[in-house]
């Protein structure tokens, strides 16, 4: 029996232009290999910049890695794309993520 990752890799091979299969594959890798997930999410943005869900997860990975500047850049690009697509839910999630990364990276004021 094939693992979930093997099944998703097969889906990507069968239809390399389907962003959802790549997105689902990156989500699976995120559980076991964040470097591989980062690679897939990054390539997904290159190949399918209009696929809004990618921005949130890629930004969060950059945030997890401590790469604040990249996280901010990705969230801002995602916000722009969500606005273009009138995707209110994604827009709110990306704006909240951007606020969080700004808050987390702000120096303590105490």
TIGU-109156 format. One record per atom (N, C-alpha, C): y, z, x. Coordinates in steps of 0.02 Angstrom, whole numbers, padded with zeros to 5 digits, always signed. Layout:
TIGU-109156
YZX;...
end
This chain:
TIGU-109156
-00059+00000+00042;+00000+00000+00000;+00063+00000+00044;+00109-00043+00028;+00170-00049+00067;+00217+00010+00052;+00252+00030+00105;+00303+00082+00096;+00363+00051+00060;+00407+00093+00037;+00468+00070+00003;+00509+00026+00050;+00515+00047+00112;+00553+00007+00161;+00520-00061+00172;+00455-00062+00178;+00420-00126+00186;+00430-00172+00126;+00428-00143+00067;+00440-00183+00006;+00511-00212+00006;+00560-00170+00023;+00629-00193+00023;+00641-00245+00078;+00610-00235+00135;+00616-00285+00189;+00587-00352+00166;+00534-00349+00128;+00504-00411+00100;+00553-00444+00051;+00584-00404+00009;+00634-00431-00038;+00691-00465-00002;+00714-00434+00053;+00768-00463+00093;+00746-00529+00123;+00685-00532+00148;+00658-00594+00176;+00653-00649+00123;+00632-00630+00064;+00624-00678+00010;+00691-00705-00016;+00742-00662-00016;+00808-00682-00040;+00862-00650+00003;+00875-00679+00062;+00923-00648+00108;+00995-00648+00082;+01009-00684+00028;+01076-00686+00001;+01087-00635-00055;+01037-00593-00068;+01043-00542-00120;+01069-00478-00089;+01132-00460-00104;+01160-00399-00073;+01125-00335-00095;+01099-00334-00156;+01069-00272-00181;+01008-00253-00140;+00966-00301-00122;+00907-00285-00082;+00926-00255-00014;+00977-00284+00017;+01000-00257+00081;+01030-00188+00073;+01067-00179+00019;+01097-00114+00004;+01043-00061-00007;+00993-00077-00047;+00938-00031-00060;+00900-00015+00004;+00891-00065+00046;+00857-00054+00110;+00898-00006+00154;+00962-00016+00157;+01005+00028+00197;+01002+00100+00170;+01001+00108+00104;+00996+00175+00075;+00930+00209+00095;+00876+00171+00096;+00812+00199+00117;+00813+00219+00191;+00842+00176+00232;+00846+00192+00303;+00892+00252+00315;+00940+00261+00273;+00987+00317+00281;+00949+00384+00280;+00893+00386+00247;+00853+00447+00243;+00816+00463+00308;+00801+00411+00348;+00759+00421+00407;+00788+00395+00472;+00837+00350+00468;+00864+00319+00528;+00936+00297+00514;+00983+00341+00525;+01053+00326+00508;+01082+00269+00550;+01058+00262+00611;+01082+00206+00652;+01063+00139+00621;+01002+00134+00597;+00979+00073+00564;+01017+00062+00499;+01029+00116+00461;+01068+00110+00399;+01138+00086+00414;+01169+00113+00466;+01236+00092+00486;+01237+00018+00503;+01187-00005+00539;+01181-00076+00557;+01176-00120+00494;+01135-00100+00447;+01125-00141+00387;+01188-00140+00344;+01217-00081+00333;+01279-00077+00293;+01335-00119+00325;+01341-00115+00391;+01393-00153+00426;+01383-00228+00417;+01322-00250+00425;+01307-00322+00415;+01318-00342+00343;+01301-00298+00297;+01310-00312+00226;+01384-00324+00210;+01429-00285+00241;+01500-00297+00229;+01523-00363+00258;+01494-00384+00313;+01511-00449+00342;+01488-00505+00297;+01426-00499+00273;+01396-00552+00233;+01418-00551+00159;+01433-00492+00133;+01448-00484+00061;+01505-00434+00052;+01564-00452+00075;+01620-00405+00072;+01641-00386+00001;+01618-00424-00048;+01636-00408-00117;+01588-00358-00149;+01536-00339-00113;+01486-00291-00140;+01513-00220-00129;+01549-00196-00178;+01588-00134-00173;+01547-00071-00155;+01487-00061-00181;+01451+00002-00165;+01442+00014-00090;+01440-00038-00051;+01430-00032+00021;+01485+00009+00054;+01546+00001+00032;+01603+00034+00064;+01596+00110+00064;+01575+00137+00009;+01569+00209+00004;+01517+00236+00054;+01458+00206+00054;+01405+00231+00097;+01419+00219+00171;+01448+00162+00187;+01465+00149+00257;+01519+00198+00280;+01569+00208+00238;+01622+00256+00255;+01595+00326+00266;+01549+00347+00222;+01518+00413+00228;+01477+00419+00292;+01443+00365+00311;+01405+00367+00374;+01453+00374+00433;+01507+00337+00433;+01556+00345+00487;+01584+00416+00488;+01596+00443+00429;+01621+00511+00425;+01570+00560+00454;+01507+00550+00438;+01453+00592+00463;+01448+00587+00539;+01460+00527+00566;+01459+00517+00639;+01522+00545+00673;+01571+00565+00633;+01633+00591+00662;+01681+00535+00682;+01669+00475+00658;+01712+00418+00673;+01763+00411+00616;+01811+00456+00616;+01859+00462+00562;+01900+00399+00551;+01922+00368+00605;+01964+00308+00599;+01925+00252+00564;+01862+00244+00582;+01821+00192+00550;+01807+00210+00477;+01795+00273+00464;+01783+00294+00394;+01843+00279+00351;+01902+00296+00376;+01964+00283+00339;+01973+00208+00327;+01961+00168+00379;+01968+00095+00373;+01922+00068+00320;+01860+00090+00320;+01811+00065+00272;+01829+00087+00201;+01848+00150+00193;+01868+00174+00126;+01928+00134+00101;+01977+00122+00144;+02037+00084+00122;+02019+00012+00103;+01975-00019+00142;+01953-00087+00124;+01916-00086+00057;+01875-00036+00047;+01838-00029-00016;+01884-00018-00075;+01936+00022-00065;+01985+00034-00118;+02018-00031-00137;+02037-00070-00088;+02068-00135-00101;+02022-00180-00140;+01959-00183-00120;+01910-00226-00154;+01896-00201-00225;+01891-00136-00234;+01879-00107-00301;+01937-00123-00347;+01998-00120-00321;+02057-00138-00361;+02054-00211-00382;+02036-00255-00336;+02031-00326-00352;+01981-00339-00407;+01927-00299-00408;+01874-00309-00456;+01883-00266-00519;+01937-00228-00522;+01949-00182-00577;+01890-00135-00588;+01861-00112-00534;+01804-00067-00536;+01830+00005-00532;+01848+00033-00588;+01880+00098-00592;+01837+00154-00563;+01773+00154-00579;+01729+00207-00555;+01724+00206-00479;+01712+00148-00451;+01708+00142-00378;+01775+00159-00346;+01829+00138-00377;+01896+00153-00351;+01906+00229-00347;+01888+00264-00399;+01896+00337-00399;+01853+00370-00346;+01792+00347-00339;+01747+00375-00288;+01773+00363-00218;+01797+00303-00206;+01824+00286-00140;+01888+00324-00124;+01931+00332-00174;+01993+00370-00164;+01977+00443-00149;+01929+00471-00184;+01908+00540-00172;+01879+00547-00102;+01839+00499-00081;+01809+00501-00014;+01863+00496+00039;+01912+00453+00027;+01968+00446+00075;+02007+00511+00080;+02021+00542+00023;+02056+00607+00024;+02016+00659+00063;+01951+00659+00052;+01908+00707+00086;+01910+00697+00161;+01906+00635+00184;+01906+00623+00256;+01973+00641+00286;+02027+00628+00250;+02094+00649+00275;+02098+00725+00278;+02072+00758+00227;+02074+00832+00225;+02032+00861+00282;+01972+00833+00291;+01927+00858+00343;+01954+00847+00413;+01994+00795+00422;+02019+00779+00489;+02089+00809+00502;+02119+00840+00451;+02185+00869+00460;+02179+00933+00501;+02226+00944+00546;+02224+01006+00586;+02238+01067+00540;+02207+01122+00558;+02219+01183+00519;+02292+01203+00523;+02319+01225+00468;+02390+01242+00465;+02400+01318+00465;+02348+01356+00480;+02354+01429+00477;+02367+01458+00545;
end
